[in-house]
């Protein structure tokens, strides 16, 4: 059975290390599931998620020039649903003033694609640079006074 990047296979965990797990594959091949590819949640200890001899479904995510096979368990399954609504952890849900009769507007939608995120970052960066250049031209400092 020939397989390549993107193939989803059944395998058996043959060894567990602190950085991942080795999985036997068809045709007497084996691959490594890195600790970051085991679950969609943070994995502190591989042994909390996998046991030797356990059957697992894996996706081939890479084969290097030496023939080593990189595998993913989490990419072989559907991602968990994202929580609907509410602020992201560590963030504010409103973007308006906090005190005294001000306005409140809804937080902007999080960009869906990398390109959208990059565009948003570039716009924010350009805005900040323009503000800094304006302050430099005025001869003022950002601390509120002139010297």
N, C-alpha and C positions, 0 to 999 in steps of 0.2 A: 504494500500500500504506500503510494507516494503522497506526501503531503508538503505543504508550503505555508508561507505566511498567510494568516487568515483562516487556516483550517481549524476546525473544532474537533477535538479528539477525546476519547476516554483514556485515562491512565491511572496508575497506582502509585501512591507516595512510597518511595523507597528509602528516603533519607531526609532528615530534618536538621538544618543548621540554624545558627542565629540570624543569618541573612536570607533564608528562604527554604525551599523544599525541592528535592529532586523527585522527578516523576518519570516512571518507565512508560514508554510509548510503544505503539506497534512497530514491527520490524526490528526488534531489539535495540531501539533507540531510547534515549532519555533526554530530558530537558530540565531546566531550572525555572521554578516560579520564584521570582524575587519577592521579598517580604512586602514590598509596596504593591504587588500585583495579586495578593491573596484575597483581600476584602476591600469594600468601599469605605470601611471604617479604619481607624488607626489600629495597626497591629503592633503590639509591643513584644509579644512572644509568639512565634510561629506555632508552638505546641498548644496554644489556646485555641487555634483554629483547625489544625490538621494533626492527624495521627499516622504513624507508619502503617502501611497496608491499606489505607483508606482509598477507595475509588473516587476519582475526581474528574470533572469535565474541565478541559483546558483549551485555551486558544493559543495558537502559535503566533507570537507577536514579533519574532525576529529569528533569523538564522545568520550567525556571523561568518566571516571568511574561513574560520577554523571548523565550521560545521556545528558549533554549539547552538542549541535550540533554546530560545527564551520563550517562556510560557506565561500565561495569565489566567488565573481562575476567575477573577472579577470580570474580565472582558468576555468570558464565556457565558455570562448570565446577564439578565437585564439589570440596569442600575436601579437602586431603590428610588421611590418617588420622592421629589423634593417637597419639603413642607410648604403648603400654600399660605400666602399672606404673611403678615408679621415682619418685623425687622430682622435683618441678618444679625448674627451674633456680634456683639460689640459695636453695633451701629445704632444711630438714632432713627426712629421711624418718621419723624417730621423734619423738615428742612427749613422751616421758618423760625422767627424769633421765639424764644421760650417764655418771655414774660410780657405782661401788659398788653392785652387787646390786639396783638399783632395778628398776622395771617398764619395760616397753616396750609401747607400744600403737601400733597402726597409725594413720597419718595419716588424718584424716577425709576422706571423699569430697568432692571439689570440687563446690560447688553447680552444678546444670545450667542453671538459668535465672536471669535477672536478678533476679526476685523473690526467689528463694532466696538469692542473694548479698546482696541488700539486707537481707533478714531476718537473715542471719548477721552482717552489719555492725552492724545496729541492736542486736542482742543483745550483741555485744562492746562497743559504745559505751556502752550502758546499764550494763553491768557495771563498766566503767572509771570512769564517772561516780559510781556508787554507792560504789566504793572511795574515790574522792577526797573525796566528801561525808563518809564515815565518818572519814577521816583529819582533816578539818577540824573535825568535831564533837569529836574526842578532843583536839584542840589540838596534835597531833603534826605533825611534818614528815615528808615522804617520805624525807628524808636520814637518818633514824634517831634523831634526838635532839630534845629540846625546848629552847626558848629562853626 
